[in-house]
């Protein structure tokens, strides 16, 4: 299942992995507005950075990964965790922020899963909502948790095997005193 709603706009980072001819052509061909954040303004993408911390960094850590083998392993891990995060992992959404001098008071909506938020949205077509309910009804949270844990274990073993040779090469070859 793709997105349960029409994609109207994309706001991307300034990296060449996002701003390239293929993406520009795709957006123009599908009537999608393409915008990008301002250079060196990390707060322009604050929501994405928050999700990076809550989801991506929790799964992958802070290392930088390169190569096809890493991409395959990451794709496997995302595939296992995507449904769990979207259908079973509730998160808070900011409802209001009030400033009183230096003190800022934040109020949040009750925690909900991303799926529950989509189902409450009036702009989502009923057919898409029915499909989401059908998917949610077929999912077993415990089995998805196990799949996520297994994928994480495989990921950690892959990392250990991949980077083990680097640790050995970096050791000094001269005798220690």
OpenMM code with the backbone's topology and positions (N, CA, C; nanometers):
from openmm import Vec3, app, unit

residues = "UNK UNK UNK UNK UNK UNK UNK UNK UNK UNK UNK UNK UNK UNK UNK UNK UNK UNK UNK UNK UNK UNK UNK UNK UNK UNK UNK UNK UNK UNK UNK UNK UNK UNK UNK UNK UNK UNK UNK UNK UNK UNK UNK UNK UNK UNK UNK UNK UNK UNK UNK UNK UNK UNK UNK UNK UNK UNK UNK UNK UNK UNK UNK UNK UNK UNK UNK UNK UNK UNK UNK UNK UNK UNK UNK UNK UNK UNK UNK UNK UNK UNK UNK UNK UNK UNK UNK UNK UNK UNK UNK UNK UNK UNK UNK UNK UNK UNK UNK UNK UNK UNK UNK UNK UNK UNK UNK UNK UNK UNK UNK UNK UNK UNK UNK UNK UNK UNK UNK UNK UNK UNK UNK UNK UNK UNK UNK UNK UNK UNK UNK UNK UNK UNK UNK UNK UNK UNK UNK UNK UNK UNK UNK UNK UNK UNK UNK UNK UNK UNK UNK UNK UNK UNK UNK UNK UNK UNK UNK UNK UNK UNK UNK UNK UNK UNK UNK UNK UNK UNK UNK UNK UNK UNK UNK UNK UNK".split()
positions = [
    Vec3(0.0852, -0.1184, 0.0000),
    Vec3(0.0000, 0.0000, 0.0000),
    Vec3(0.0886, 0.1232, 0.0000),
    Vec3(0.0581, 0.2174, -0.0880),
    Vec3(0.1299, 0.3431, -0.0905),
    Vec3(0.0734, 0.4359, 0.0146),
    Vec3(0.0834, 0.5631, -0.0093),
    Vec3(0.0267, 0.6603, 0.0836),
    Vec3(-0.1257, 0.6545, 0.0776),
    Vec3(-0.1931, 0.6664, 0.1902),
    Vec3(-0.3400, 0.6611, 0.1894),
    Vec3(-0.4037, 0.7953, 0.1524),
    Vec3(-0.3250, 0.8869, 0.0986),
    Vec3(-0.3747, 1.0181, 0.0592),
    Vec3(-0.2889, 1.0682, -0.0557),
    Vec3(-0.3396, 1.1679, -0.1271),
    Vec3(-0.2642, 1.2241, -0.2390),
    Vec3(-0.1480, 1.3079, -0.1861),
    Vec3(-0.0312, 1.2875, -0.2426),
    Vec3(0.0870, 1.3640, -0.2039),
    Vec3(0.0830, 1.4971, -0.2776),
    Vec3(0.0758, 1.6060, -0.2030),
    Vec3(0.0661, 1.7387, -0.2637),
    Vec3(0.1981, 1.8124, -0.2657),
    Vec3(0.2854, 1.7851, -0.1672),
    Vec3(0.4105, 1.8596, -0.1587),
    Vec3(0.5184, 1.7759, -0.0913),
    Vec3(0.6426, 1.8035, -0.1266),
    Vec3(0.7596, 1.7446, -0.0621),
    Vec3(0.8504, 1.8582, -0.0180),
    Vec3(0.8940, 1.8534, 0.1047),
    Vec3(0.9910, 1.9501, 0.1551),
    Vec3(1.1144, 1.8701, 0.1933),
    Vec3(1.2218, 1.8871, 0.1191),
    Vec3(1.3392, 1.8019, 0.1356),
    Vec3(1.4585, 1.8803, 0.1886),
    Vec3(1.5584, 1.8036, 0.2295),
    Vec3(1.6864, 1.8572, 0.2711),
    Vec3(1.7590, 1.9121, 0.1483),
    Vec3(1.8722, 1.9757, 0.1674),
    Vec3(1.9468, 2.0321, 0.0553),
    Vec3(2.0475, 1.9362, -0.0058),
    Vec3(2.0580, 1.8152, 0.0468),
    Vec3(2.1562, 1.7204, -0.0035),
    Vec3(2.1252, 1.6751, -0.1450),
    Vec3(2.2305, 1.6361, -0.2182),
    Vec3(2.2131, 1.5916, -0.3571),
    Vec3(2.1345, 1.4612, -0.3651),
    Vec3(2.1254, 1.3872, -0.2533),
    Vec3(2.0436, 1.2660, -0.2542),
    Vec3(1.8955, 1.2998, -0.2620),
    Vec3(1.8595, 1.4241, -0.2316),
    Vec3(1.7202, 1.4676, -0.2390),
    Vec3(1.6955, 1.5597, -0.3577),
    Vec3(1.7781, 1.6596, -0.3744),
    Vec3(1.7581, 1.7567, -0.4817),
    Vec3(1.8359, 1.7068, -0.6034),
    Vec3(1.7666, 1.6373, -0.6935),
    Vec3(1.8304, 1.5866, -0.8147),
    Vec3(1.7291, 1.5878, -0.9284),
    Vec3(1.7782, 1.5662, -1.0501),
    Vec3(1.6930, 1.5752, -1.1688),
    Vec3(1.5772, 1.4759, -1.1659),
    Vec3(1.6025, 1.3546, -1.1190),
    Vec3(1.4963, 1.2531, -1.1182),
    Vec3(1.3811, 1.2936, -1.0268),
    Vec3(1.4132, 1.3447, -0.9088),
    Vec3(1.3079, 1.3860, -0.8159),
    Vec3(1.2325, 1.5072, -0.8707),
    Vec3(1.3051, 1.6015, -0.9272),
    Vec3(1.2405, 1.7215, -0.9836),
    Vec3(1.1454, 1.6817, -1.0966),
    Vec3(1.1911, 1.5938, -1.1870),
    Vec3(1.1055, 1.5476, -1.2972),
    Vec3(0.9819, 1.4741, -1.2447),
    Vec3(1.0017, 1.3896, -1.1441),
    Vec3(0.8893, 1.3150, -1.0868),
    Vec3(0.7856, 1.4112, -1.0289),
    Vec3(0.8319, 1.5077, -0.9517),
    Vec3(0.7391, 1.6030, -0.8895),
    Vec3(0.6656, 1.6857, -0.9948),
    Vec3(0.7372, 1.7308, -1.0965),
    Vec3(0.6728, 1.8075, -1.2035),
    Vec3(0.5693, 1.7220, -1.2770),
    Vec3(0.6023, 1.5971, -1.3035),
    Vec3(0.5125, 1.5074, -1.3756),
    Vec3(0.3886, 1.4670, -1.2977),
    Vec3(0.3959, 1.4724, -1.1651),
    Vec3(0.2834, 1.4298, -1.0817),
    Vec3(0.2153, 1.5457, -1.0084),
    Vec3(0.2498, 1.6679, -1.0427),
    Vec3(0.1859, 1.7841, -0.9806),
    Vec3(0.2165, 1.7990, -0.8329),
    Vec3(0.3378, 1.7616, -0.7929),
    Vec3(0.3790, 1.7707, -0.6529),
    Vec3(0.4693, 1.8923, -0.6363),
    Vec3(0.4347, 1.9772, -0.5411),
    Vec3(0.5169, 2.0954, -0.5137),
    Vec3(0.6432, 2.0515, -0.4390),
    Vec3(0.7593, 2.0939, -0.4886),
    Vec3(0.8865, 2.0560, -0.4282),
    Vec3(0.9515, 2.1792, -0.3662),
    Vec3(0.9743, 2.1745, -0.2372),
    Vec3(1.0446, 2.2825, -0.1682),
    Vec3(1.1599, 2.2213, -0.0901),
    Vec3(1.2506, 2.3054, -0.0446),
    Vec3(1.3627, 2.2552, 0.0343),
    Vec3(1.3935, 2.3504, 0.1478),
    Vec3(1.4585, 2.2962, 0.2494),
    Vec3(1.4957, 2.3771, 0.3646),
    Vec3(1.6061, 2.4752, 0.3301),
    Vec3(1.6209, 2.5747, 0.4142),
    Vec3(1.7277, 2.6722, 0.3939),
    Vec3(1.8613, 2.6101, 0.4330),
    Vec3(1.9676, 2.6438, 0.3605),
    Vec3(2.0989, 2.5885, 0.3949),
    Vec3(2.1400, 2.6265, 0.5368),
    Vec3(2.1975, 2.5305, 0.6080),
    Vec3(2.2535, 2.5492, 0.7421),
    Vec3(2.1491, 2.5907, 0.8463),
    Vec3(2.0240, 2.5566, 0.8238),
    Vec3(1.9158, 2.5835, 0.9198),
    Vec3(1.8536, 2.4503, 0.9593),
    Vec3(1.9147, 2.3838, 1.0564),
    Vec3(1.8692, 2.2494, 1.0913),
    Vec3(1.7281, 2.2477, 1.1487),
    Vec3(1.6808, 2.3582, 1.2035),
    Vec3(1.5465, 2.3603, 1.2605),
    Vec3(1.4369, 2.3671, 1.1548),
    Vec3(1.4737, 2.3875, 1.0277),
    Vec3(1.3737, 2.3845, 0.9213),
    Vec3(1.3124, 2.2454, 0.9071),
    Vec3(1.3845, 2.1439, 0.9470),
    Vec3(1.3376, 2.0060, 0.9355),
    Vec3(1.3194, 1.9447, 1.0744),
    Vec3(1.2684, 2.0210, 1.1678),
    Vec3(1.2631, 1.9782, 1.3081),
    Vec3(1.1804, 1.8516, 1.3286),
    Vec3(1.0664, 1.8393, 1.2590),
    Vec3(0.9823, 1.7214, 1.2789),
    Vec3(1.0553, 1.5959, 1.2318),
    Vec3(1.1221, 1.6060, 1.1175),
    Vec3(1.1974, 1.4918, 1.0648),
    Vec3(1.3111, 1.4568, 1.1586),
    Vec3(1.3821, 1.5580, 1.2084),
    Vec3(1.4924, 1.5314, 1.3009),
    Vec3(1.4410, 1.4654, 1.4290),
    Vec3(1.3211, 1.5031, 1.4736),
    Vec3(1.2621, 1.4400, 1.5918),
    Vec3(1.2366, 1.2918, 1.5646),
    Vec3(1.1814, 1.2608, 1.4473),
    Vec3(1.1559, 1.1210, 1.4118),
    Vec3(1.2867, 1.0451, 1.3925),
    Vec3(1.3898, 1.1119, 1.3407),
    Vec3(1.5204, 1.0467, 1.3300),
    Vec3(1.5668, 0.9998, 1.4667),
    Vec3(1.5473, 1.0827, 1.5685),
    Vec3(1.5897, 1.0455, 1.7029),
    Vec3(1.5035, 0.9362, 1.7622),
    Vec3(1.3726, 0.9458, 1.7419),
    Vec3(1.2800, 0.8521, 1.8057),
    Vec3(1.2744, 0.7167, 1.7359),
    Vec3(1.2963, 0.7139, 1.6065),
    Vec3(1.2804, 0.5892, 1.5322),
    Vec3(1.4127, 0.5425, 1.4714),
    Vec3(1.4706, 0.6247, 1.3852),
    Vec3(1.5879, 0.5825, 1.3087),
    Vec3(1.7085, 0.5586, 1.3984),
    Vec3(1.7419, 0.6525, 1.4847),
    Vec3(1.8596, 0.6365, 1.5711),
    Vec3(1.8424, 0.5211, 1.6692),
    Vec3(1.7185, 0.4966, 1.7103),
    Vec3(1.6931, 0.3845, 1.8006),
    Vec3(1.7216, 0.2518, 1.7299),
    Vec3(1.6922, 0.2452, 1.6003),
    Vec3(1.7167, 0.1230, 1.5240),
    Vec3(1.8620, 0.1090, 1.4802),
    Vec3(1.9195, 0.2181, 1.4283),
    Vec3(2.0493, 0.2099, 1.3620),
    Vec3(2.1660, 0.2655, 1.4417),
    Vec3(2.1391, 0.3497, 1.5385),
    Vec3(2.2485, 0.4153, 1.6091),
    Vec3(2.2962, 0.5373, 1.5319),
    Vec3(2.4183, 0.5798, 1.5585),
    Vec3(2.4681, 0.7048, 1.5006),
    Vec3(2.5764, 0.6846, 1.3954),
    Vec3(2.6030, 0.5617, 1.3573),
    Vec3(2.7068, 0.5371, 1.2569),
    Vec3(2.6612, 0.5812, 1.1193),
    Vec3(2.7581, 0.6000, 1.0313),
    Vec3(2.7304, 0.6298, 0.8908),
    Vec3(2.7508, 0.5008, 0.8123),
    Vec3(2.6563, 0.4670, 0.7260),
    Vec3(2.6625, 0.3415, 0.6521),
    Vec3(2.6712, 0.3693, 0.5036),
    Vec3(2.7530, 0.2918, 0.4354),
    Vec3(2.7694, 0.3063, 0.2912),
    Vec3(2.7714, 0.1691, 0.2272),
    Vec3(2.7289, 0.1638, 0.1037),
    Vec3(2.7372, 0.0402, 0.0277),
    Vec3(2.6048, -0.0316, 0.0142),
    Vec3(2.6026, -0.1218, -0.0825),
    Vec3(2.4816, -0.1964, -0.1144),
    Vec3(2.4425, -0.2933, -0.0033),
    Vec3(2.5405, -0.3582, 0.0581),
    Vec3(2.5102, -0.4528, 0.1661),
    Vec3(2.4441, -0.3807, 0.2838),
    Vec3(2.4944, -0.2626, 0.3171),
    Vec3(2.4340, -0.1841, 0.4256),
    Vec3(2.2924, -0.1425, 0.3880),
    Vec3(2.2724, -0.1008, 0.2633),
    Vec3(2.1388, -0.0596, 0.2187),
    Vec3(2.0401, -0.1755, 0.2281),
    Vec3(2.0837, -0.2955, 0.1908),
    Vec3(1.9953, -0.4126, 0.1999),
    Vec3(1.9598, -0.4438, 0.3450),
    Vec3(2.0600, -0.4386, 0.4320),
    Vec3(2.0354, -0.4678, 0.5739),
    Vec3(1.9416, -0.3639, 0.6354),
    Vec3(1.9616, -0.2374, 0.6015),
    Vec3(1.8763, -0.1299, 0.6540),
    Vec3(1.7335, -0.1454, 0.6011),
    Vec3(1.7195, -0.1790, 0.4734),
    Vec3(1.5866, -0.1990, 0.4151),
    Vec3(1.5128, -0.3116, 0.4860),
    Vec3(1.5819, -0.4206, 0.5165),
    Vec3(1.5216, -0.5321, 0.5894),
    Vec3(1.4757, -0.4867, 0.7275),
    Vec3(1.5602, -0.4104, 0.7941),
    Vec3(1.5279, -0.3624, 0.9280),
    Vec3(1.4090, -0.2661, 0.9249),
    Vec3(1.4078, -0.1736, 0.8290),
    Vec3(1.2949, -0.0810, 0.8162),
    Vec3(1.1655, -0.1555, 0.7845),
    Vec3(1.1741, -0.2560, 0.6986),
    Vec3(1.0552, -0.3334, 0.6631),
    Vec3(0.9923, -0.3990, 0.7844),
    Vec3(1.0765, -0.4473, 0.8743),
    Vec3(1.0248, -0.5122, 0.9952),
    Vec3(0.9683, -0.4112, 1.0940),
    Vec3(1.0267, -0.2930, 1.1009),
    Vec3(0.9853, -0.1966, 1.2033),
    Vec3(0.8771, -0.0992, 1.1567),
    Vec3(0.8612, -0.0809, 1.0250),
    Vec3(0.7688, 0.0192, 0.9707),
    Vec3(0.6253, -0.0017, 1.0189),
    Vec3(0.5749, -0.1229, 1.0056),
    Vec3(0.4368, -0.1488, 1.0457),
    Vec3(0.4199, -0.1396, 1.1968),
    Vec3(0.5207, -0.1850, 1.2708),
    Vec3(0.5122, -0.1767, 1.4168),
    Vec3(0.5027, -0.0309, 1.4614),
    Vec3(0.5879, 0.0547, 1.4057),
    Vec3(0.5893, 0.1964, 1.4445),
    Vec3(0.4589, 0.2652, 1.4048),
    Vec3(0.4091, 0.2385, 1.2845),
    Vec3(0.2904, 0.3087, 1.2354),
    Vec3(0.1583, 0.2578, 1.2920),
    Vec3(0.1534, 0.1312, 1.3328),
    Vec3(0.0270, 0.0747, 1.3791),
    Vec3(0.0211, 0.0493, 1.5290),
    Vec3(0.1366, 0.0393, 1.5971),
    Vec3(0.1344, 0.0005, 1.7385),
    Vec3(0.2080, 0.0941, 1.8331),
    Vec3(0.2905, 0.1825, 1.7824),
    Vec3(0.3716, 0.2666, 1.8710),
    Vec3(0.3106, 0.4068, 1.8814),
    Vec3(0.2415, 0.4363, 1.9915),
    Vec3(0.1803, 0.5689, 2.0059),
    Vec3(0.2856, 0.6761, 2.0312),
    Vec3(0.2514, 0.7979, 1.9913),
    Vec3(0.3398, 0.9116, 2.0168),
    Vec3(0.2540, 1.0327, 2.0532),
    Vec3(0.3161, 1.1280, 2.1193),
    Vec3(0.2472, 1.2507, 2.1582),
    Vec3(0.2536, 1.3511, 2.0443),
    Vec3(0.1507, 1.4341, 2.0334),
    Vec3(0.1488, 1.5424, 1.9363),
    Vec3(0.1183, 1.6710, 2.0114),
    Vec3(0.1975, 1.7728, 1.9862),
    Vec3(0.1822, 1.9001, 2.0554),
    Vec3(0.0479, 1.9643, 2.0196),
    Vec3(-0.0302, 2.0009, 2.1206),
    Vec3(-0.1600, 2.0655, 2.0994),
    Vec3(-0.1469, 2.2170, 2.1112),
    Vec3(-0.0716, 2.2631, 2.2110),
    Vec3(-0.0568, 2.4074, 2.2324),
    Vec3(0.0708, 2.4348, 2.3108),
    Vec3(0.1247, 2.5539, 2.2872),
    Vec3(0.2431, 2.5983, 2.3591),
    Vec3(0.2150, 2.7395, 2.4094),
    Vec3(0.2319, 2.7607, 2.5388),
    Vec3(0.2027, 2.8911, 2.5973),
    Vec3(0.3268, 2.9422, 2.6697),
    Vec3(0.3636, 3.0644, 2.6385),
    Vec3(0.4805, 3.1259, 2.7006),
    Vec3(0.4353, 3.2231, 2.8088),
    Vec3(0.4972, 3.2099, 2.9257),
    Vec3(0.4735, 3.3018, 3.0362),
    Vec3(0.6111, 3.3478, 3.0842),
    Vec3(0.6590, 3.4569, 3.0260),
    Vec3(0.7945, 3.5026, 3.0558),
    Vec3(0.8941, 3.4046, 2.9969),
    Vec3(0.9826, 3.3512, 3.0812),
    Vec3(1.0818, 3.2541, 3.0351),
    Vec3(1.0278, 3.1117, 3.0378),
    Vec3(0.9150, 3.0927, 3.1042),
    Vec3(0.8588, 2.9583, 3.1174),
    Vec3(0.7666, 2.9270, 2.9994),
    Vec3(0.7855, 2.8095, 2.9405),
    Vec3(0.7010, 2.7635, 2.8307),
    Vec3(0.6255, 2.6399, 2.8778),
    Vec3(0.4928, 2.6462, 2.8682),
    Vec3(0.4090, 2.5329, 2.9059),
    Vec3(0.3548, 2.4689, 2.7788),
    Vec3(0.3742, 2.3382, 2.7672),
    Vec3(0.3266, 2.2659, 2.6495),
    Vec3(0.2142, 2.1717, 2.6899),
    Vec3(0.1110, 2.1679, 2.6058),
    Vec3(0.0020, 2.0728, 2.6245),
    Vec3(0.0003, 1.9799, 2.5034),
    Vec3(-0.0239, 1.8525, 2.5293),
    Vec3(-0.0211, 1.7530, 2.4233),
    Vec3(-0.1561, 1.6855, 2.4076),
    Vec3(-0.1843, 1.6412, 2.2849),
    Vec3(-0.3002, 1.5559, 2.2607),
    Vec3(-0.2722, 1.4204, 2.3260),
    Vec3(-0.3751, 1.3430, 2.3559),
    Vec3(-0.3497, 1.2074, 2.4087),
    Vec3(-0.2655, 1.1273, 2.3081),
    Vec3(-0.1793, 1.0376, 2.3567),
    Vec3(-0.0945, 0.9618, 2.2642),
    Vec3(-0.1773, 0.8740, 2.1704),
    Vec3(-0.1371, 0.8726, 2.0436),
    Vec3(-0.2030, 0.7914, 1.9415),
    Vec3(-0.0977, 0.7380, 1.8457),
    Vec3(-0.1323, 0.6311, 1.7766),
    Vec3(-0.0437, 0.5804, 1.6726),
    Vec3(-0.0642, 0.6649, 1.5467),
    Vec3(0.0330, 0.6656, 1.4559),
    Vec3(0.0122, 0.7367, 1.3290),
    Vec3(-0.1116, 0.6869, 1.2541),
    Vec3(-0.1397, 0.5575, 1.2612),
    Vec3(-0.2589, 0.5033, 1.1955),
    Vec3(-0.3865, 0.5625, 1.2552),
    Vec3(-0.3933, 0.5702, 1.3873),
    Vec3(-0.5117, 0.6276, 1.4526),
    Vec3(-0.5311, 0.7736, 1.4118),
    Vec3(-0.4223, 0.8473, 1.3975),
    Vec3(-0.4334, 0.9871, 1.3541),
    Vec3(-0.4874, 0.9967, 1.2115),
    Vec3(-0.4391, 0.9089, 1.1242),
    Vec3(-0.4888, 0.9084, 0.9863),
    Vec3(-0.6371, 0.8738, 0.9805),
    Vec3(-0.6799, 0.7787, 1.0614),
    Vec3(-0.8205, 0.7380, 1.0602),
    Vec3(-0.9132, 0.8492, 1.1078),
    Vec3(-0.8632, 0.9409, 1.1880),
    Vec3(-0.9446, 1.0531, 1.2354),
    Vec3(-0.9474, 1.1692, 1.1361),
    Vec3(-0.8581, 1.1680, 1.0406),
    Vec3(-0.8451, 1.2781, 0.9450),
    Vec3(-0.9587, 1.2731, 0.8426),
    Vec3(-1.0314, 1.3834, 0.8278),
    Vec3(-1.1455, 1.3878, 0.7359),
    Vec3(-1.1033, 1.3857, 0.5897),
    Vec3(-0.9829, 1.4335, 0.5592),
    Vec3(-0.9373, 1.4415, 0.4205),
    Vec3(-0.9006, 1.3049, 0.3621),
    Vec3(-0.8865, 1.2043, 0.4463),
    Vec3(-0.8498, 1.0706, 0.3992),
    Vec3(-0.9741, 1.0015, 0.3431),
    Vec3(-0.9673, 0.9497, 0.2197),
    Vec3(-1.0836, 0.8812, 0.1609),
    Vec3(-1.1246, 0.7575, 0.2415),
    Vec3(-1.2533, 0.7262, 0.2384),
    Vec3(-1.3051, 0.6115, 0.3137),
    Vec3(-1.2422, 0.4798, 0.2678),
    Vec3(-1.2122, 0.4677, 0.1387),
    Vec3(-1.1493, 0.3450, 0.0880),
    Vec3(-1.0121, 0.3248, 0.1522),
    Vec3(-0.9368, 0.4327, 0.1664),
    Vec3(-0.8046, 0.4240, 0.2296),
    Vec3(-0.8183, 0.3900, 0.3777),
    Vec3(-0.9188, 0.4481, 0.4434),
    Vec3(-0.9414, 0.4173, 0.5854),
    Vec3(-0.9787, 0.2703, 0.6034),
    Vec3(-1.0617, 0.2184, 0.5135),
    Vec3(-1.0998, 0.0771, 0.5206),
    Vec3(-0.9778, -0.0120, 0.5033),
    Vec3(-0.8905, 0.0243, 0.4090),
    Vec3(-0.7686, -0.0532, 0.3857),
    Vec3(-0.6784, -0.0499, 0.5092),
    Vec3(-0.6650, 0.0660, 0.5725),
    Vec3(-0.5841, 0.0773, 0.6942),
    Vec3(-0.6422, -0.0084, 0.8068),
    Vec3(-0.7746, -0.0059, 0.8221),
    Vec3(-0.8388, -0.0883, 0.9259),
    Vec3(-0.8171, -0.2373, 0.8987),
    Vec3(-0.8243, -0.2743, 0.7715),
    Vec3(-0.8024, -0.4139, 0.7333),
    Vec3(-0.6587, -0.4569, 0.7665),
    Vec3(-0.5625, -0.3730, 0.7331),
    Vec3(-0.4222, -0.4037, 0.7637),
    Vec3(-0.4032, -0.4140, 0.9144),
    Vec3(-0.4585, -0.3176, 0.9880),
    Vec3(-0.4438, -0.3176, 1.1343),
    Vec3(-0.5062, -0.4423, 1.1957),
    Vec3(-0.6182, -0.4872, 1.1409),
    Vec3(-0.6840, -0.6062, 1.1935),
    Vec3(-0.6044, -0.7338, 1.1707),
    Vec3(-0.5244, -0.7357, 1.0641),
    Vec3(-0.4448, -0.8545, 1.0315),
    Vec3(-0.3117, -0.8599, 1.1055),
    Vec3(-0.2723, -0.7508, 1.1686),
    Vec3(-0.1399, -0.7446, 1.2314),
    Vec3(-0.1421, -0.7977, 1.3743),
    Vec3(-0.0344, -0.8621, 1.4099),
    Vec3(-0.0153, -0.9127, 1.5456),
    Vec3(0.1034, -0.8378, 1.6064),
    Vec3(0.0803, -0.7531, 1.7067),
    Vec3(0.1900, -0.6712, 1.7600),
    Vec3(0.3058, -0.7536, 1.8155),
    Vec3(0.2763, -0.8657, 1.8756),
    Vec3(0.3827, -0.9477, 1.9332),
    Vec3(0.4729, -1.0065, 1.8247),
    Vec3(0.4128, -1.0535, 1.7158),
    Vec3(0.4956, -1.1094, 1.6082),
    Vec3(0.5792, -1.0001, 1.5426),
    Vec3(0.5239, -0.8795, 1.5301),
    Vec3(0.6028, -0.7704, 1.4725),
    Vec3(0.7162, -0.7295, 1.5643),
    Vec3(0.6908, -0.7307, 1.6934),
    Vec3(0.7975, -0.6991, 1.7887),
    Vec3(0.9106, -0.8006, 1.7753),
    Vec3(0.8723, -0.9287, 1.7624),
    Vec3(0.9744, -1.0336, 1.7457),
    Vec3(1.0525, -1.0135, 1.6163),
    Vec3(0.9817, -0.9792, 1.5077),
    Vec3(1.0506, -0.9546, 1.3802),
    Vec3(1.1473, -0.8380, 1.3932),
    Vec3(1.1043, -0.7318, 1.4603),
    Vec3(1.1918, -0.6155, 1.4810),
    Vec3(1.3145, -0.6548, 1.5618),
    Vec3(1.2933, -0.7315, 1.6676),
    Vec3(1.4061, -0.7736, 1.7509),
    Vec3(1.5008, -0.8640, 1.6731),
    Vec3(1.4462, -0.9552, 1.5937),
    Vec3(1.5298, -1.0428, 1.5125),
    Vec3(1.6085, -0.9618, 1.4099),
    Vec3(1.5426, -0.8668, 1.3447),
    Vec3(1.6121, -0.7821, 1.2472),
    Vec3(1.7209, -0.7003, 1.3146),
    Vec3(1.6925, -0.6495, 1.4350),
    Vec3(1.7949, -0.5742, 1.5087),
    Vec3(1.9145, -0.6624, 1.5434),
    Vec3(1.8874, -0.7847, 1.5841),
    Vec3(1.9944, -0.8786, 1.6168),
    Vec3(2.0798, -0.9073, 1.4932),
    Vec3(2.0144, -0.9331, 1.3802),
    Vec3(2.0870, -0.9562, 1.2548),
    Vec3(2.1687, -0.8331, 1.2189),
    Vec3(2.1089, -0.7157, 1.2359),
    Vec3(2.1773, -0.5897, 1.2063),
    Vec3(2.3018, -0.5748, 1.2925),
    Vec3(2.2904, -0.5995, 1.4226),
    Vec3(2.4063, -0.5863, 1.5124),
    Vec3(2.5163, -0.6847, 1.4755),
    Vec3(2.4769, -0.8079, 1.4423),
    Vec3(2.5769, -0.9070, 1.4017),
    Vec3(2.6450, -0.8659, 1.2726),
    Vec3(2.5674, -0.8119, 1.1788),
    Vec3(2.6252, -0.7650, 1.0532),
    Vec3(2.7247, -0.6534, 1.0805),
    Vec3(2.6865, -0.5595, 1.1674),
    Vec3(2.7773, -0.4494, 1.2014),
    Vec3(2.9053, -0.5005, 1.2650),
    Vec3(2.8911, -0.5926, 1.3575),
    Vec3(3.0079, -0.6464, 1.4263),
    Vec3(3.1005, -0.7153, 1.3270),
    Vec3(3.0443, -0.7972, 1.2390),
    Vec3(3.1255, -0.8676, 1.1397),
    Vec3(3.1874, -0.7700, 1.0409),
    Vec3(3.1132, -0.6693, 1.0019),
    Vec3(3.1602, -0.5720, 0.9029),
    Vec3(3.2750, -0.4885, 0.9564),
    Vec3(3.2675, -0.4493, 1.0816),
    Vec3(3.3663, -0.3557, 1.1366),
    Vec3(3.4730, -0.4235, 1.2214),
    Vec3(3.4661, -0.5537, 1.2364),
    Vec3(3.5648, -0.6243, 1.3177),
    Vec3(3.7044, -0.6092, 1.2586),
    Vec3(3.7168, -0.6213, 1.1252),
    Vec3(3.8490, -0.6133, 1.0633),
    Vec3(3.9107, -0.4746, 1.0781),
    Vec3(3.8324, -0.3711, 1.0877),
    Vec3(3.8859, -0.2356, 1.1052),
    Vec3(3.9520, -0.2195, 1.2411),
    Vec3(3.8915, -0.2796, 1.3429),
    Vec3(3.9507, -0.2692, 1.4761),
    Vec3(4.0867, -0.3375, 1.4787),
    Vec3(4.0980, -0.4516, 1.4113),
    Vec3(4.2245, -0.5243, 1.4117),
    Vec3(4.3322, -0.4472, 1.3364),
    Vec3(4.2976, -0.3835, 1.2262),
    Vec3(4.3961, -0.3097, 1.1485),
    Vec3(4.4452, -0.1862, 1.2221),
    Vec3(4.3634, -0.1303, 1.3075),
    Vec3(4.4029, -0.0062, 1.3734),
    Vec3(4.4932, -0.0300, 1.4940),
    Vec3(4.5145, -0.1561, 1.5315),
    Vec3(4.6028, -0.1842, 1.6446),
    Vec3(4.7481, -0.1596, 1.6046),
    Vec3(4.8274, -0.1099, 1.6978),
    Vec3(4.9688, -0.0876, 1.6652),
    Vec3(5.0403, -0.2205, 1.6426),
    Vec3(5.1353, -0.2202, 1.5502),
    Vec3(5.2087, -0.3430, 1.5197),
    Vec3(5.3339, -0.3580, 1.6052),
    Vec3(5.3782, -0.2516, 1.6691),
    Vec3(5.4976, -0.2609, 1.7534),
    Vec3(5.4616, -0.3182, 1.8899),
    Vec3(5.5586, -0.3765, 1.9576),
    Vec3(5.5299, -0.4341, 2.0892),
    Vec3(5.4950, -0.3269, 2.1910),
    Vec3(5.4041, -0.3614, 2.2794),
    Vec3(5.3659, -0.2675, 2.3855),
    Vec3(5.4632, -0.2801, 2.5007),
    Vec3(5.4870, -0.1711, 2.5706),
    Vec3(5.5805, -0.1760, 2.6832),
    Vec3(5.5098, -0.2049, 2.8122),
] * unit.nanometer
topology = app.Topology()
chain = topology.addChain("A")
for resn in residues:
    res = topology.addResidue(resn, chain)
    for name in ("N", "CA", "C"):
        topology.addAtom(name, app.Element.getBySymbol(name[0]), res)
